[in-house]
Amino acid sequence: MNEVLFQIGSLTLTPMKLVGYSGALMFSGRWFVQLYASRKHKKPVIPRSFWYLSLAGTVLTLSYFIFGKNDSVGVLQNIFPLFIAVYNVYLDLTHQRRSAEVA
């Protein structure tokens, strides 16, 4: 996973770096999703897709820091948001299920 796909100057792209970049883009992109939802509702809103992007981005960046870079600081930095995102998806899904049962 560390074979060089291409290199431009000092920038070297490997498959693990693609995983890391994808995670970083997803984790950052979730804020655009939140911004769009808030502008649409004209109040602060955090849609479920925000948490799914958090989960996906965190898993990808954790994979990069565990398997690619072997960096304990990156692992520690990304492990806590994973638990929070999982918990919030769980809360959202159980709330939706309860609302459907009441209706």
C-alpha positions as CSV (number, residue, x, y, z in Angstrom):
1,M,0.0,0.0,0.0
2,N,3.0,2.3,0.1
3,E,4.1,1.9,-3.5
4,V,4.4,5.2,-5.3
5,L,1.5,5.9,-7.7
6,F,3.1,9.1,-9.0
7,Q,5.4,11.8,-7.8
8,I,5.5,15.5,-8.7
9,G,8.4,17.3,-7.1
10,S,8.3,16.5,-3.4
11,L,4.7,15.4,-3.5
12,T,4.5,11.6,-3.5
13,L,1.1,9.9,-3.8
14,T,0.6,6.4,-2.5
15,P,-2.6,4.3,-2.0
16,M,-2.5,5.0,1.7
17,K,-2.2,8.7,1.1
18,L,-5.3,8.5,-1.1
19,V,-7.1,6.9,1.8
20,G,-5.9,9.7,4.1
21,Y,-6.8,12.4,1.6
22,S,-10.2,10.9,1.1
23,G,-10.9,10.8,4.8
24,A,-9.7,14.4,5.3
25,L,-12.0,15.6,2.4
26,M,-15.0,13.7,3.8
27,F,-14.3,15.0,7.3
28,S,-14.0,18.6,6.1
29,G,-16.8,18.3,3.6
30,R,-19.3,17.5,6.3
31,W,-19.2,21.2,7.3
32,F,-20.5,22.2,3.8
33,V,-23.4,19.7,4.3
34,Q,-24.2,21.4,7.6
35,L,-23.9,24.8,6.1
36,Y,-26.3,23.9,3.3
37,A,-28.8,22.4,5.7
38,S,-28.7,25.4,8.0
39,R,-29.1,27.9,5.2
40,K,-32.1,25.8,3.9
41,H,-33.8,25.8,7.3
42,K,-32.6,29.3,8.3
43,K,-31.5,27.9,11.7
44,P,-28.6,25.7,12.8
45,V,-29.2,22.1,11.7
46,I,-27.0,19.1,11.7
47,P,-28.4,16.5,9.2
48,R,-27.8,12.8,9.4
49,S,-25.5,13.0,6.4
50,F,-23.1,15.1,8.6
51,W,-22.7,12.2,10.9
52,Y,-22.3,9.7,8.1
53,L,-19.5,11.9,6.6
54,S,-18.0,12.1,10.1
55,L,-18.0,8.3,10.4
56,A,-16.6,7.7,6.9
57,G,-14.0,10.4,7.2
58,T,-12.9,9.3,10.7
59,V,-12.6,5.6,9.6
60,L,-10.5,6.5,6.6
61,T,-8.2,8.9,8.4
62,L,-7.8,6.3,11.2
63,S,-6.9,3.7,8.6
64,Y,-4.3,6.1,7.3
65,F,-2.8,6.8,10.7
66,I,-2.9,3.2,11.8
67,F,-1.8,1.3,8.7
68,G,-0.1,3.9,6.6
69,K,1.7,6.4,8.7
70,N,1.7,4.5,12.1
71,D,1.2,7.8,14.0
72,S,-0.3,7.6,17.5
73,V,-1.0,11.3,17.5
74,G,-3.2,11.0,14.5
75,V,-4.9,7.9,15.9
76,L,-5.6,9.7,19.2
77,Q,-6.9,12.8,17.3
78,N,-9.4,10.7,15.3
79,I,-10.5,8.0,17.7
80,F,-12.8,10.3,19.9
81,P,-14.8,11.8,17.0
82,L,-15.5,8.2,15.8
83,F,-17.3,7.4,19.1
84,I,-19.2,10.7,19.0
85,A,-20.3,10.2,15.4
86,V,-21.4,6.6,16.1
87,Y,-23.4,7.7,19.2
88,N,-25.1,10.5,17.3
89,V,-26.1,8.3,14.4
90,Y,-27.5,5.8,16.9
91,L,-29.5,8.6,18.6
92,D,-30.8,9.8,15.3
93,L,-31.8,6.4,14.1
94,T,-33.5,5.5,17.4
95,H,-35.3,8.8,17.5
96,Q,-36.5,8.2,13.9
97,R,-37.7,4.7,14.8
98,R,-39.6,6.0,17.9
99,S,-41.2,8.8,15.9
100,A,-42.3,6.3,13.2
101,E,-43.8,4.0,15.9
102,V,-45.8,6.9,17.5
103,A,-47.2,8.0,14.1
